[in-house]
């Protein structure tokens, strides 16, 4: 009897696996930008790591990168960067830069996990319009698709407004890992909390982005992230947003 149940269990797992994987890719591969190329190194010495990036993307949406990640040090003794060149929904080429040792989050790229990218022509320029690691926040790096309305941290029953604190963090870096110590408050002790960012999309609808306690926040998809020119529009005030992005 035990063996029969085991066989049935395995058959059910195999039957639902494709659907599960399809659901996973559909939820995490719906970014706005299509990757054209990925280069790692410095302006004077860099190498194409597009194929290696595809391997990493299939394993996880988020990873921390450096020389060991790509198995090469194209410019010894220099701080290197991963530059991902992509085409945005407006048709323009953008560059996303991640300094050596930083975290890469592929949620903003279309077909990230499926690796269905890198087939379109790239300008071939190391210097390209886009986000440059937070040193110049007046360029296209703050041209995300969503305008932040409010940021709340906690649980459904107890949460606090952390919009001003989020602005401080955004000015320091585009990506950060967050928790109680980040916001200096524990609104609901003993419970797993979340940061919920409420934003208005290009279609005018309100959306909610949720980051569980201890996860990484990447502000590249939010407009004027580093400049902090947000939070001035009306928010519905509901903990449960109309649409959720994890």
C-alpha positions as CSV (number, residue, x, y, z in Angstrom):
1,X,0.0,0.0,0.0
2,X,2.8,2.4,0.9
3,X,4.5,1.8,-2.5
4,X,1.2,2.5,-4.3
5,X,0.7,5.8,-2.5
6,X,4.3,6.7,-3.3
7,X,3.8,6.1,-7.0
8,X,0.6,8.1,-7.0
9,X,2.3,11.0,-5.2
10,X,5.2,11.0,-7.7
11,X,2.8,10.9,-10.7
12,X,0.9,13.9,-9.3
13,X,4.1,15.8,-8.7
14,X,5.3,15.2,-12.3
15,X,1.8,16.2,-13.6
16,X,1.7,19.5,-11.9
17,X,5.4,20.4,-12.2
18,X,5.2,22.1,-15.7
19,X,2.2,24.2,-14.5
20,X,4.2,25.2,-11.4
21,X,7.2,26.1,-13.4
22,X,5.2,28.0,-15.9
23,X,3.5,30.0,-13.1
24,X,6.9,30.7,-11.6
25,X,8.3,32.1,-14.8
26,X,5.1,34.1,-15.6
27,X,5.3,35.9,-12.3
28,X,9.0,36.6,-12.2
29,X,9.7,37.1,-16.0
30,X,7.2,40.0,-16.6
31,X,9.7,42.8,-16.3
32,X,9.6,45.9,-18.5
33,X,13.1,45.8,-20.0
34,X,14.4,43.3,-22.6
35,X,18.1,42.5,-22.1
36,X,20.4,43.0,-25.1
37,X,23.8,42.3,-23.6
38,X,25.7,41.9,-20.3
39,X,29.3,43.1,-19.9
40,X,31.6,42.7,-16.9
41,X,34.7,44.8,-16.1
42,X,35.8,48.4,-16.5
43,X,35.6,50.9,-19.3
44,X,39.0,49.9,-20.6
45,X,38.7,46.1,-20.1
46,X,35.5,44.2,-20.1
47,X,34.1,40.9,-21.3
48,X,30.8,39.6,-22.5
49,X,29.0,37.6,-19.8
50,X,25.6,37.3,-21.4
51,X,25.6,33.5,-21.5
52,X,26.9,33.2,-17.9
53,X,24.1,35.6,-16.8
54,X,21.5,33.4,-18.4
55,X,22.8,30.4,-16.3
56,X,22.6,32.5,-13.2
57,X,19.1,33.8,-14.1
58,X,17.8,30.3,-14.5
59,X,19.0,29.5,-10.9
60,X,17.6,32.5,-9.1
61,X,16.1,35.9,-9.5
62,X,18.5,37.6,-7.1
63,X,22.2,36.9,-6.7
64,X,25.3,38.7,-5.4
65,X,28.1,39.0,-8.0
66,X,31.8,39.5,-8.4
67,X,34.9,37.9,-10.1
68,X,34.1,34.5,-8.8
69,X,30.5,34.7,-10.2
70,X,31.7,35.1,-13.8
71,X,35.0,33.2,-13.4
72,X,37.1,36.1,-14.7
73,X,38.9,39.2,-13.6
74,X,39.1,41.4,-16.7
75,X,40.9,44.3,-15.1
76,X,42.9,43.2,-11.9
77,X,43.2,45.7,-9.1
78,X,40.3,47.7,-10.4
79,X,36.7,47.9,-9.1
80,X,34.6,46.3,-11.7
81,X,30.9,46.4,-12.6
82,X,28.3,44.3,-14.3
83,X,26.5,46.4,-16.9
84,X,23.3,45.1,-18.3
85,X,22.1,46.8,-21.5
86,X,18.4,46.5,-22.2
87,X,15.6,48.0,-24.3
88,X,12.8,49.7,-22.3
89,X,9.1,49.7,-23.2
90,X,9.7,53.1,-25.0
91,X,12.2,51.4,-27.3
92,X,15.2,53.2,-25.9
93,X,18.4,51.5,-24.8
94,X,19.2,51.7,-21.1
95,X,22.1,50.6,-19.0
96,X,21.8,49.1,-15.5
97,X,25.0,49.0,-13.5
98,X,25.8,46.8,-10.6
99,X,29.2,47.4,-8.8
100,X,31.3,44.5,-7.9
101,X,29.9,42.8,-4.8
102,X,26.4,44.2,-5.1
103,X,23.1,42.3,-5.5
104,X,21.5,41.8,-8.9
105,X,17.7,41.5,-9.0
106,X,16.3,40.3,-12.4
107,X,12.6,41.1,-11.7
108,X,12.7,44.2,-13.8
109,X,13.9,42.3,-16.9
110,X,11.5,40.5,-19.3
111,X,12.0,36.7,-19.7
112,X,14.8,36.7,-17.0
113,X,14.5,33.1,-15.8
114,X,13.7,31.6,-19.2
115,X,16.8,33.2,-20.8
116,X,14.8,34.3,-23.8
117,X,16.9,37.5,-24.4
118,X,20.1,38.7,-25.9
119,X,18.9,38.2,-29.5
120,X,18.5,41.8,-30.4
121,X,21.3,44.2,-31.6
122,X,23.1,46.2,-28.9
123,X,24.9,49.6,-29.6
124,X,28.2,48.1,-28.3
125,X,29.0,51.1,-26.2
126,X,30.3,50.6,-22.6
127,X,28.9,54.1,-21.8
128,X,25.2,54.1,-22.4
129,X,22.2,55.9,-21.0
130,X,20.8,54.4,-17.8
131,X,21.4,53.9,-14.1
132,X,25.1,54.3,-13.1
133,X,25.3,52.9,-9.6
134,X,23.8,55.8,-7.8
135,X,26.6,58.4,-8.5
136,X,24.4,60.4,-10.9
137,X,20.7,60.2,-10.0
138,X,19.6,62.9,-12.4
139,X,19.8,60.7,-15.4
140,X,17.6,57.9,-16.7
141,X,18.4,55.8,-13.6
142,X,15.4,57.4,-11.9
143,X,13.0,56.9,-14.8
144,X,11.2,53.8,-13.5
145,X,7.7,53.0,-14.4
146,X,6.0,53.5,-11.0
147,X,5.5,56.7,-8.9
148,X,5.6,55.9,-5.1
149,X,2.6,57.1,-3.2
150,X,3.4,55.7,0.3
151,X,5.6,53.2,2.1
152,X,4.3,51.2,5.1
153,X,6.1,48.7,7.3
154,X,4.6,46.0,9.6
155,X,1.6,43.7,9.4
156,X,-2.0,44.0,8.5
157,X,-3.0,44.8,12.1
158,X,0.0,47.0,13.0
159,X,2.0,49.0,10.6
160,X,3.7,52.4,10.4
161,X,4.5,54.9,7.7
162,X,8.2,54.8,6.7
163,X,8.0,57.0,3.6
164,X,10.5,59.5,4.9
165,X,12.9,56.9,6.1
166,X,12.7,55.2,2.7
167,X,13.6,58.4,1.0
168,X,16.8,58.6,3.1
169,X,17.7,55.0,2.2
170,X,16.9,55.7,-1.5
171,X,19.4,58.6,-1.6
172,X,22.1,56.3,-0.2
173,X,21.7,53.4,-2.6
174,X,19.4,51.8,-5.1
175,X,19.4,48.4,-3.4
176,X,19.3,47.5,0.3
177,X,18.3,44.7,2.6
178,X,15.7,45.7,5.1
179,X,14.2,44.7,8.5
180,X,13.4,46.2,11.9
181,X,16.8,47.8,12.3
182,X,16.5,49.5,8.9
183,X,13.5,51.5,10.0
184,X,14.3,51.7,13.7
185,X,10.9,50.2,14.7
186,X,9.2,46.9,15.3
187,X,5.5,47.6,14.9
188,X,4.3,44.1,15.6
189,X,6.8,42.1,17.8
190,X,7.0,38.4,17.2
191,X,5.4,38.6,13.8
192,X,7.0,38.5,10.3
193,X,6.6,41.9,8.9
194,X,6.8,43.4,5.4
195,X,7.5,46.6,3.7
196,X,4.7,47.6,1.3
197,X,5.4,50.2,-1.3
198,X,2.3,51.6,-2.9
199,X,2.8,53.2,-6.3
200,X,0.9,54.4,-9.3
201,X,1.7,52.7,-12.6
202,X,1.9,54.1,-16.1
203,X,-1.7,53.1,-16.6
204,X,-2.8,55.2,-13.7
205,X,-3.7,52.3,-11.4
206,X,-2.4,51.9,-7.9
207,X,-0.2,48.9,-7.3
208,X,1.4,47.4,-4.2
209,X,5.0,46.0,-4.0
210,X,5.6,43.7,-1.0
211,X,9.1,42.9,0.5
212,X,9.1,40.5,3.4
213,X,11.3,41.2,6.4
214,X,14.9,40.4,5.6
215,X,14.5,40.7,1.8
216,X,16.2,43.0,-0.7
217,X,14.6,46.1,-2.0
218,X,15.6,47.4,-5.5
219,X,14.3,50.8,-6.3
220,X,15.2,50.8,-10.0
221,X,11.5,50.3,-11.0
222,X,10.4,53.4,-9.2
223,X,10.5,56.9,-10.7
224,X,12.7,59.5,-9.0
225,X,13.8,56.9,-6.5
226,X,17.2,58.5,-5.6
227,X,15.9,62.1,-5.7
228,X,13.0,61.4,-3.4
229,X,10.5,63.3,-5.5
230,X,7.6,61.1,-4.6
231,X,5.0,60.5,-1.8
232,X,3.2,63.7,-2.8
233,X,0.2,62.1,-4.5
234,X,-2.9,60.6,-2.8
235,X,-2.8,57.0,-1.6
236,X,-5.9,54.8,-1.0
237,X,-4.8,54.2,2.6
238,X,-5.5,50.4,2.3
239,X,-3.0,47.9,3.6
240,X,-4.2,45.5,0.9
241,X,-3.4,47.2,-2.4
242,X,-5.3,46.7,-5.6
243,X,-2.5,44.8,-7.3
244,X,0.4,43.0,-5.6
245,X,4.0,42.5,-6.8
246,X,6.2,40.5,-4.6
